Amino acid sequence: MDSTAKVQTVDSSWSLPLPLKEYAMSRVTVYFYSDRWVPIKYCSLEKAILLHQKAYLEGKEILLFPSDLDPNQFSNSFN
């Protein structure tokens, strides 16, 4: 993965805008779901977005959560 990639803001009524540049270095946790949420990596939001895009292009689904949030502590409404 190229660490020189830039985070872009998208202004579209069809999708959620990407976070502002000042949040690009915020730490997040990358998860996938297999009977429960499984954390697979901690990284900056910028790198996590790039990882999400790469996974999406390969037909995989991963989700990003703030590093201080554990989705396993919520109800099954996410499933």
Secondary structure, DSSP 4 states (H G I P E B T S, - for coil): --TTPPP-----TTSPPPPPGGGTT-EEEEEEESSSEEEEEEEEHHHHHHHHHHHHHTT---EEEETT--GGGS-GGG-
